[in-house]
Amino acid sequence: MIAEIILNSKAKELDRTFDYQVPEEMIKKIKIGNRVLVPFGRRKILEEGFVVGLKEKSSYETKKIVSLEENPFLNEEKIRLAKWMAKRYFCNLSDSIKLMLPPGTKTTNIENRMKEKTNRFVYLKKQEEEIEFDIETKKLKSEKQIRILRFLMENDAITVSDLEIFTDTSRAIIKTLEKNGYIEMVEKQVERNPFLEKEVERAEKLVFTEEQEEAYKKIEKTIDDEIFAKFLIFGITGSR
């Protein structure tokens, strides 16, 4: 499989797609909109790019994609919109694509983001009935091990660090449970929420002035009638 990739570059001569081979392990994961790291030219530093198309073959000699960032931010619809914007406003496609990314997700070093986005999650590996049997028959005697297992039976998967905090145990005890086959640790990608700690105040309901209402209705009518039109609105920037 071949991915058509647009490089994250402001250079106008690079504002075109480049074909890259999709490694076997990425074929089921790759989608239009994915962000990737690829080798380019003779540079040793990998370049950031975006997948804007997928096809079976290429007429060029291709290099392989090195890293793939799976994310929910971009899809085919947004890529189509970015292409339209680039054509309409005479800008690079990569600049249009970056406008689609939420705050807190933009970076010049995608490798760092990939590392930041992975975490180890703990899951039960044995059935709850089997665990309860081992506790009742004293096969499991450690109070802290039992505490961890009961916590996991009552809750969904949790990160290793959080499990240590909530159960007041150590990494060594968790490792022992993993070694004995009671739990498993899985590396998973997690997306940071840039708004998690941000408090957003609810705005009061705004009421149009008479002039604003008139302007709004004119614009609304052209949209409803699917008419392409331009409007110049006079007023103080940011005013209500």
MOMOZI-V888107 format. One record per residue. N is the residue number from 1. RES is the residue in three letters. NEAR is the number of other C-alpha atoms within 10 Angstrom. Layout:
BEGIN
n:N res:RES near:NEAR
n:N res:RES near:NEAR
END
This chain:
BEGIN
n:1 res:MET near:14
n:2 res:ILE near:21
n:3 res:ALA near:27
n:4 res:GLU near:21
n:5 res:ILE near:26
n:6 res:ILE near:24
n:7 res:LEU near:25
n:8 res:ASN near:20
n:9 res:SER near:16
n:10 res:LYS near:13
n:11 res:ALA near:9
n:12 res:LYS near:10
n:13 res:GLU near:8
n:14 res:LEU near:15
n:15 res:ASP near:17
n:16 res:ARG near:13
n:17 res:THR near:17
n:18 res:PHE near:20
n:19 res:ASP near:23
n:20 res:TYR near:24
n:21 res:GLN near:21
n:22 res:VAL near:22
n:23 res:PRO near:16
n:24 res:GLU near:9
n:25 res:GLU near:8
n:26 res:MET near:14
n:27 res:ILE near:13
n:28 res:LYS near:9
n:29 res:LYS near:11
n:30 res:ILE near:19
n:31 res:LYS near:21
n:32 res:ILE near:19
n:33 res:GLY near:24
n:34 res:ASN near:21
n:35 res:ARG near:25
n:36 res:VAL near:23
n:37 res:LEU near:21
n:38 res:VAL near:22
n:39 res:PRO near:16
n:40 res:PHE near:14
n:41 res:GLY near:9
n:42 res:ARG near:6
n:43 res:ARG near:8
n:44 res:LYS near:8
n:45 res:ILE near:11
n:46 res:LEU near:18
n:47 res:GLU near:19
n:48 res:GLU near:22
n:49 res:GLY near:24
n:50 res:PHE near:28
n:51 res:VAL near:26
n:52 res:VAL near:24
n:53 res:GLY near:17
n:54 res:LEU near:17
n:55 res:LYS near:11
n:56 res:GLU near:9
n:57 res:LYS near:13
n:58 res:SER near:15
n:59 res:SER near:6
n:60 res:TYR near:9
n:61 res:GLU near:8
n:62 res:THR near:15
n:63 res:LYS near:16
n:64 res:LYS near:15
n:65 res:ILE near:21
n:66 res:VAL near:16
n:67 res:SER near:17
n:68 res:LEU near:22
n:69 res:GLU near:19
n:70 res:GLU near:18
n:71 res:ASN near:14
n:72 res:PRO near:10
n:73 res:PHE near:13
n:74 res:LEU near:21
n:75 res:ASN near:16
n:76 res:GLU near:15
n:77 res:GLU near:11
n:78 res:LYS near:18
n:79 res:ILE near:22
n:80 res:ARG near:13
n:81 res:LEU near:14
n:82 res:ALA near:23
n:83 res:LYS near:18
n:84 res:TRP near:14
n:85 res:MET near:17
n:86 res:ALA near:17
n:87 res:LYS near:13
n:88 res:ARG near:9
n:89 res:TYR near:9
n:90 res:PHE near:9
n:91 res:CYS near:16
n:92 res:ASN near:24
n:93 res:LEU near:27
n:94 res:SER near:23
n:95 res:ASP near:16
n:96 res:SER near:20
n:97 res:ILE near:23
n:98 res:LYS near:15
n:99 res:LEU near:12
n:100 res:MET near:15
n:101 res:LEU near:14
n:102 res:PRO near:12
n:103 res:PRO near:10
n:104 res:GLY near:10
n:105 res:THR near:14
n:106 res:LYS near:12
n:107 res:THR near:10
n:108 res:THR near:10
n:109 res:ASN near:12
n:110 res:ILE near:21
n:111 res:GLU near:17
n:112 res:ASN near:10
n:113 res:ARG near:16
n:114 res:MET near:16
n:115 res:LYS near:10
n:116 res:GLU near:13
n:117 res:LYS near:14
n:118 res:THR near:13
n:119 res:ASN near:17
n:120 res:ARG near:17
n:121 res:PHE near:19
n:122 res:VAL near:22
n:123 res:TYR near:21
n:124 res:LEU near:21
n:125 res:LYS near:14
n:126 res:LYS near:13
n:127 res:GLN near:10
n:128 res:GLU near:15
n:129 res:GLU near:9
n:130 res:GLU near:11
n:131 res:ILE near:20
n:132 res:GLU near:16
n:133 res:PHE near:12
n:134 res:ASP near:14
n:135 res:ILE near:15
n:136 res:GLU near:11
n:137 res:THR near:10
n:138 res:LYS near:10
n:139 res:LYS near:11
n:140 res:LEU near:14
n:141 res:LYS near:12
n:142 res:SER near:11
n:143 res:GLU near:9
n:144 res:LYS near:15
n:145 res:GLN near:19
n:146 res:ILE near:18
n:147 res:ARG near:15
n:148 res:ILE near:21
n:149 res:LEU near:22
n:150 res:ARG near:16
n:151 res:PHE near:16
n:152 res:LEU near:19
n:153 res:MET near:15
n:154 res:GLU near:8
n:155 res:ASN near:10
n:156 res:ASP near:11
n:157 res:ALA near:17
n:158 res:ILE near:18
n:159 res:THR near:16
n:160 res:VAL near:19
n:161 res:SER near:15
n:162 res:ASP near:12
n:163 res:LEU near:20
n:164 res:GLU near:17
n:165 res:ILE near:10
n:166 res:PHE near:12
n:167 res:THR near:17
n:168 res:ASP near:11
n:169 res:THR near:16
n:170 res:SER near:15
n:171 res:ARG near:11
n:172 res:ALA near:10
n:173 res:ILE near:15
n:174 res:ILE near:22
n:175 res:LYS near:15
n:176 res:THR near:13
n:177 res:LEU near:18
n:178 res:GLU near:17
n:179 res:LYS near:11
n:180 res:ASN near:9
n:181 res:GLY near:12
n:182 res:TYR near:19
n:183 res:ILE near:20
n:184 res:GLU near:18
n:185 res:MET near:19
n:186 res:VAL near:14
n:187 res:GLU near:11
n:188 res:LYS near:11
n:189 res:GLN near:17
n:190 res:VAL near:14
n:191 res:GLU near:14
n:192 res:ARG near:12
n:193 res:ASN near:12
n:194 res:PRO near:11
n:195 res:PHE near:10
n:196 res:LEU near:7
n:197 res:GLU near:7
n:198 res:LYS near:8
n:199 res:GLU near:7
n:200 res:VAL near:7
n:201 res:GLU near:6
n:202 res:ARG near:6
n:203 res:ALA near:6
n:204 res:GLU near:6
n:205 res:LYS near:5
n:206 res:LEU near:7
n:207 res:VAL near:9
n:208 res:PHE near:11
n:209 res:THR near:10
n:210 res:GLU near:9
n:211 res:GLU near:8
n:212 res:GLN near:13
n:213 res:GLU near:12
n:214 res:GLU near:12
n:215 res:ALA near:15
n:216 res:TYR near:12
n:217 res:LYS near:11
n:218 res:LYS near:11
n:219 res:ILE near:15
n:220 res:GLU near:12
n:221 res:LYS near:11
n:222 res:THR near:13
n:223 res:ILE near:12
n:224 res:ASP near:8
n:225 res:ASP near:8
n:226 res:GLU near:9
n:227 res:ILE near:10
n:228 res:PHE near:7
n:229 res:ALA near:8
n:230 res:LYS near:8
n:231 res:PHE near:8
n:232 res:LEU near:6
n:233 res:ILE near:8
n:234 res:PHE near:6
n:235 res:GLY near:9
n:236 res:ILE near:7
n:237 res:THR near:6
n:238 res:GLY near:5
n:239 res:SER near:5
n:240 res:ARG near:10
END
